[in-house]
Amino acid sequence: MRLIPAIDIQGGRCVRLRKGDFADETVFGLDPVEMARHWVAEGARHLHVVDLDGAREGAPRNFDLIRAIAENVDVPVQTGGGIRSEEALSLIARSRVAKAVVGTSAVEDESFLKRALAVLGGDKLVVAVDAEDGFVKTKGWQELSEVRALDLVTRLEDWGVEEILYTDISRDGMMQSVNLDGIRELAAGCDLGVIASGGVTGLDDLVALKELEPLGVTGVIAGRALYEERFTVAEALAVLEDEGGAD
């Protein structure tokens, strides 16, 4: 199972939000490229970079920084936030970014998602399923849709998506532990790879998520817990990459 440290960019800085509230940020660094180098130096083998300004405004706003991150580290970088157009897809395709994460477009524009799959391929596209109380939220988590997360996942599987990133918005950045029941239900209900995000507080959460690996949980995003040193990258990898599983 992959550990994927998160680098969220807002106003050119590394921040973490609480419940996706753009006004409730904690700044953890002024240089996203240096932060990426830091996590890789700590042992990270993957990175998750979010353009928060892009998510809010509907188009990439920090892609120069994201491109620089991908060019300055030797691990795969996946990125999301404002990828809702052909132009945004082209930026990804022409860069060293390994995977694009799309969210709003998957809910509101089926034709765009199918074009994204055609341009990038299923192995380079991750669909973000951002849910609150079982329903998908869109536009940088600002709007609640009438689409149930489980229904969306079923459609995505039919269209050829291979992996989703599931975030329980109510837990994100709150240090309240992960929603294991929600992740388990989603993973058991589909044949897609599931990256879990939101609420990771300590190593106990990683141990619990590791037990869901047989259901198809392929990775976990860690943000505030890493920044606040609740555990190290090495400690997390020792749990998630243990082939023997949790005791």
C-alpha positions as CSV (number, residue, x, y, z in Angstrom):
1,M,0.0,0.0,0.0
2,R,1.3,3.4,-1.0
3,L,1.9,6.3,1.4
4,I,1.3,9.6,-0.5
5,P,2.3,12.8,1.3
6,A,0.1,15.7,0.3
7,I,1.3,19.1,-0.7
8,D,-1.6,21.6,-1.0
9,I,-0.8,24.8,-2.7
10,Q,-2.8,28.0,-2.1
11,G,-1.4,31.4,-3.0
12,G,1.9,29.8,-3.9
13,R,2.3,28.4,-0.3
14,C,2.1,25.0,1.3
15,V,-1.1,24.9,3.4
16,R,-3.5,22.5,5.0
17,L,-7.2,23.2,5.2
18,R,-9.9,22.0,7.6
19,K,-12.9,20.4,6.0
20,G,-11.9,22.0,2.7
21,D,-12.5,25.5,4.0
22,F,-10.3,27.8,1.9
23,A,-10.4,30.4,4.7
24,D,-9.3,28.0,7.4
25,E,-5.7,27.3,6.4
26,T,-2.5,26.5,8.2
27,V,0.6,27.5,6.4
28,F,3.3,24.8,6.6
29,G,5.8,26.2,4.1
30,L,6.5,29.0,1.6
31,D,8.2,26.8,-1.0
32,P,6.2,23.8,-2.4
33,V,9.2,22.6,-4.4
34,E,11.4,22.5,-1.3
35,M,8.6,20.7,0.6
36,A,8.4,18.1,-2.1
37,R,12.2,17.6,-1.8
38,H,11.8,17.3,1.9
39,W,9.2,14.5,1.8
40,V,11.3,12.6,-0.8
41,A,14.4,13.0,1.3
42,E,12.4,11.5,4.2
43,G,11.7,8.4,2.1
44,A,8.4,9.2,0.3
45,R,8.0,7.3,-3.0
46,H,4.9,9.1,-4.2
47,L,3.5,12.7,-3.8
48,H,0.0,14.2,-4.1
49,V,-0.1,17.8,-5.0
50,V,-3.3,19.9,-5.0
51,D,-3.8,23.2,-6.7
52,L,-6.4,24.7,-4.2
53,D,-6.7,27.9,-6.1
54,G,-7.4,25.9,-9.2
55,A,-10.0,23.8,-7.5
56,R,-11.8,26.9,-6.4
57,E,-11.5,28.8,-9.7
58,G,-12.0,26.0,-12.1
59,A,-8.7,26.1,-13.9
60,P,-5.0,25.4,-13.0
61,R,-3.5,28.4,-11.1
62,N,-0.3,27.0,-9.7
63,F,0.8,24.6,-12.5
64,D,4.2,26.2,-12.9
65,L,4.9,25.1,-9.3
66,I,3.5,21.7,-9.9
67,R,5.5,21.2,-13.0
68,A,8.6,22.3,-11.1
69,I,7.9,19.7,-8.4
70,A,7.6,16.9,-10.9
71,E,10.9,18.0,-12.5
72,N,12.8,18.3,-9.2
73,V,11.9,14.9,-7.6
74,D,12.5,11.4,-8.8
75,V,9.2,9.9,-7.6
76,P,5.7,9.9,-9.3
77,V,3.7,13.0,-8.7
78,Q,-0.1,13.1,-9.0
79,T,-2.0,16.4,-9.1
80,G,-5.5,17.7,-9.0
81,G,-7.3,21.0,-8.7
82,G,-9.1,22.7,-11.6
83,I,-8.5,20.0,-14.2
84,R,-11.8,20.6,-16.1
85,S,-10.8,21.4,-19.7
86,E,-8.9,20.2,-22.7
87,E,-6.2,22.8,-22.0
88,A,-5.7,21.5,-18.5
89,L,-5.4,17.9,-19.8
90,S,-2.8,19.1,-22.3
91,L,-0.7,20.7,-19.5
92,I,-0.7,17.4,-17.7
93,A,0.1,15.4,-20.8
94,R,3.1,17.6,-21.8
95,S,4.6,17.5,-18.3
96,R,6.4,15.0,-16.1
97,V,3.3,14.7,-13.8
98,A,2.5,11.0,-13.5
99,K,-1.2,11.2,-12.8
100,A,-4.1,13.7,-13.1
101,V,-6.8,13.8,-10.4
102,V,-10.2,15.0,-11.7
103,G,-13.2,15.6,-9.5
104,T,-16.0,18.0,-10.5
105,S,-15.8,17.1,-14.1
106,A,-16.4,13.5,-13.4
107,V,-19.7,14.3,-11.8
108,E,-20.9,17.1,-14.1
109,D,-19.5,16.2,-17.5
110,E,-19.4,12.6,-18.6
111,S,-18.0,13.5,-22.0
112,F,-15.1,15.4,-20.5
113,L,-14.2,12.4,-18.3
114,K,-14.2,10.1,-21.4
115,R,-12.0,12.6,-23.2
116,A,-9.6,12.6,-20.3
117,L,-9.5,8.8,-20.3
118,A,-8.8,8.9,-24.1
119,V,-6.0,11.6,-23.7
120,L,-4.3,10.2,-20.6
121,G,-5.3,6.6,-20.4
122,G,-6.9,4.8,-17.4
123,D,-3.5,4.4,-15.7
124,K,-2.8,8.1,-15.6
125,L,-6.2,9.3,-14.5
126,V,-7.5,9.2,-10.9
127,V,-11.0,10.3,-10.1
128,A,-11.6,12.1,-6.8
129,V,-14.7,11.0,-5.0
130,D,-15.1,13.8,-2.4
131,A,-18.1,12.9,-0.2
132,E,-20.0,14.3,2.8
133,D,-22.8,12.3,4.4
134,G,-22.6,9.9,1.4
135,F,-23.1,12.5,-1.3
136,V,-20.4,13.9,-3.7
137,K,-19.3,17.5,-3.3
138,T,-17.9,19.5,-6.3
139,K,-16.2,22.7,-7.2
140,G,-13.4,22.5,-4.6
141,W,-15.8,21.0,-2.1
142,Q,-18.0,24.1,-2.2
143,E,-21.2,22.6,-3.7
144,L,-23.1,19.5,-2.7
145,S,-24.4,17.4,-5.5
146,E,-27.3,14.9,-5.6
147,V,-25.0,12.1,-6.6
148,R,-24.3,9.3,-4.1
149,A,-20.7,8.3,-3.9
150,L,-21.5,4.6,-4.4
151,D,-23.5,5.4,-7.5
152,L,-20.7,7.5,-9.0
153,V,-18.2,4.8,-8.4
154,T,-20.3,2.3,-10.2
155,R,-20.5,4.6,-13.2
156,L,-16.8,5.3,-13.1
157,E,-16.0,1.6,-13.2
158,D,-18.2,1.1,-16.3
159,W,-16.4,4.0,-18.1
160,G,-12.9,2.5,-17.6
161,V,-11.6,4.3,-14.6
162,E,-9.0,2.2,-12.7
163,E,-8.5,4.1,-9.5
164,I,-10.3,6.6,-7.3
165,L,-9.3,8.9,-4.5
166,Y,-11.9,8.8,-1.8
167,T,-12.1,11.7,0.7
168,D,-14.4,12.0,3.6
169,I,-14.6,15.8,3.7
170,S,-16.0,15.9,7.3
171,R,-12.7,14.3,8.5
172,D,-10.2,16.1,6.2
173,G,-7.7,18.1,8.2
174,M,-9.6,17.5,11.5
175,M,-7.3,14.9,13.0
176,Q,-10.3,12.8,14.0
177,S,-9.3,9.4,12.4
178,V,-10.4,8.0,9.2
179,N,-13.9,6.9,8.3
180,L,-13.1,3.2,8.0
181,D,-16.7,2.1,7.5
182,G,-17.1,4.5,4.5
183,I,-13.9,3.4,3.0
184,R,-14.6,-0.3,3.5
185,E,-18.1,0.1,2.0
186,L,-16.8,1.9,-1.1
187,A,-13.9,-0.5,-1.6
188,A,-16.1,-3.6,-1.2
189,G,-18.6,-2.2,-3.6
190,C,-16.3,-1.9,-6.6
191,D,-13.3,-3.4,-8.4
192,L,-11.4,-0.1,-8.5
193,G,-8.3,0.8,-6.7
194,V,-9.1,3.1,-3.8
195,I,-6.8,5.7,-2.4
196,A,-8.0,6.8,1.1
197,S,-7.9,10.4,2.2
198,G,-9.1,12.4,5.1
199,G,-8.7,12.0,8.8
200,V,-5.4,10.2,9.1
201,T,-4.2,11.1,12.6
202,G,-1.7,8.5,13.7
203,L,-0.1,5.1,13.0
204,D,-3.2,3.3,14.3
205,D,-5.2,4.7,11.3
206,L,-2.6,3.4,8.9
207,V,-2.7,0.0,10.6
208,A,-6.5,-0.1,10.2
209,L,-6.3,1.0,6.5
210,K,-3.7,-1.7,5.8
211,E,-6.2,-4.3,6.8
212,L,-8.5,-3.0,4.0
213,E,-5.8,-3.7,1.3
214,P,-7.4,-7.0,0.3
215,L,-10.5,-5.0,-0.6
216,G,-8.6,-2.9,-3.1
217,V,-7.4,0.0,-0.9
218,T,-4.2,0.9,-2.8
219,G,-2.9,3.9,-1.0
220,V,-3.4,6.6,1.6
221,I,-3.0,10.4,1.5
222,A,-1.3,11.8,4.6
223,G,-1.2,15.5,5.2
224,R,-1.6,17.3,8.6
225,A,-0.4,14.2,10.5
226,L,2.9,14.2,8.7
227,Y,3.3,18.0,9.0
228,E,2.6,17.9,12.7
229,E,5.0,15.0,13.1
230,R,2.4,12.5,14.5
231,F,4.5,9.9,12.6
232,T,7.4,9.9,10.2
233,V,7.4,8.8,6.6
234,A,9.6,5.9,7.6
235,E,7.2,4.8,10.4
236,A,4.3,5.0,8.0
237,L,6.1,3.0,5.3
238,A,6.9,0.3,7.9
239,V,3.2,-0.2,8.4
240,L,1.9,0.1,4.9
241,E,4.6,-1.8,3.1
242,D,4.6,-4.8,5.5
243,E,3.9,-7.7,3.3
244,G,2.8,-9.7,6.3
245,G,0.0,-7.2,7.1
246,A,-0.9,-5.8,10.4
247,D,-0.6,-8.0,13.5
